[in-house]
Amino acid sequence: MVEPSLVLYGAPYERAVEVLEETLRETGARYALLIDRKGFVLAHKEALWAPKPPPLDTLATLVASNAAATQALAKLLGEARFQEEVHQGERMGLYVDEAGEHALLVLVFDETAPLGKVKLHGKRAAEALARIAEEALANPPRLALDTEYREGAEALLDDLLRN
């Protein structure tokens, strides 16, 4: 089973969401996501005015796959890496930047968001999110199941198994 390479809980998750919210305000983008390189959504925010987002799990998977292919292209061309990607269509655009070694920042924006602002504030957000991701990897969350939960679970199992 494929699992996320990074998990955000508690304070790191809240800080990541704050960075995404601030980035939406600064850029005028519609959606901001922090994903791992396997394509799992770690945190996301959408602008209040934005329409319903596309399926975020599908978007994350495709972005992660595209980022991996882009890194292979960079190596083929003799570059260590391409740090950011920008895709622009007639009405919508996508900005992807590395947020450290394990995560990617994804901004979905429309024609009203200036690309320069998206790139400038996206770069700052990616750096902040990279620090959060590194901290989360260095200090993984510990699940502390309290006594009441443990006793309840044991009682339920005993009842189910008739012990």
N, C-alpha and C positions, 0 to 999 in steps of 0.2 A: 504494500500500500504506500502510495506517495504521500508524504507529509510535508508541511511547510518547513523551510529551513530556518525560519525565524518566527517567534511568537511574541506578540506584544500584549501584556496585561497591565492593569493598574496604572501607575504613574507614567511609565513609558508610552502606553497606549494613549492616555489623555494628552500627553505632550505632543505626540504625533498628530492627533486630531486637531489640536490647537494650531500647529504649523500648517496643516492642510487648510483650515478655516481662514487663517491669515493670508495664505497664498491666494485663495479664491477672492478675497477682498481686494488684494493688491493687483491682481491680474485681470479680473473680470471673467475668469474662466468659469465654465459650467460645473465641471467635476474635477476632483482631485483624489488620487488614489496612491497609496503606498502598497506596493506588491513585492513579493519575493521573486527571485529569479526562476522559480518553478511555476509561477503563475497564480499563486495564492494571494487573495486580497487580505492585507494585514490591517489596513485602516482606510476609510474613505469618507469624503464629505461632498455634498453637492450644494451649489448656490441655491438660495431660497427661491429665486425666480426661474431656475432651470426646469425644463420639462423633465418628464420621467427619464431616468438614465437608461442607456442600453444595458443588457445583462452584464453586470460587473465581473462575474466569474469568467465569462467568455472573453470579455475585453482583456482581462488580466492574463489569461492563458495565451491569447494571440499576441499581446504586447511582449510577454516574456519570450515567446518563441521567436518573434521578430528581433528582439534584442540579442538573443543568442546567435541568430543568423548574421546580424550586423557585426557582432564581434568576430565572427569567422571571416567576414569580408575584410575587416580591418587588418586582421593577421595576414590574410592573403595579399594585402597591399603593403605589408611591411610596417603597419602601425601597431602599437601595443594595444590600442583600443580606440573606439569612437565613444566619447563620453555621453553625447546627447544625440537625440534623433528628433526631427521635426517633420511631420506630414501635414500638408495643407491641401485642402480641397477647395471647392468653390465657396462653401458656407461653413465648413467645420475643419478643425485642425487638431492635431495630437502632438504633444510635447512629451518626450520621455528622457529622463536624465538618471544617471546612476546615483543612488543614495547609499554610497559605500559599496562594499563587495557583494553584499547579500540581498540588496533591495533596489527597487526602481521607483522613481516618482513619475506618475502619469498625470498630465493635465489635458483635459478635453476642453477646447475653447471654440468659440464661433468667430465670425468675421468682425464682430465689434470689439474683440480683445486684441490690442496691438501686440504683434509678435515680439517686439522688443521688450515690452513689459513682461510678457509670458516667460521669455528666456531669462531676463534679469532676475525676476522674483522666483522663477522656477529653480535657477541655479542656487540661490540663497536657501530656498526650502530644502533642496536636495542635500546640501551640506548639513543643515540642521537635522534632517531625518537620518543622515548617515551616522551622526553622533548618537542619536537615540537608538538606532539599530545596533551599533557597536556596544553600547551600554547594556542593551537587552541581551545580547549574546554573551557578554562577560558576566552578567548577573541574571541567569535565567530564573523565571518565577518559580516559587515553590508552592505547591498546593498544600495548604494546611487544612486538613479535614478535622473539624472540631469533634469533640467527644460525642455530642448529641447526634451528629450525622452518622458517625461510625456505629454507635449503638443502634440507631434506627435501621441502618443498612443491614447490620447483623441480625436484628430481629426479623426483618423482612425476608432475608435469606433463610433463616431458620424456619420461618412459617412456610415459605415456598418449598423447602426441602423436607419439611415435617421432622425437624430435629428437636 
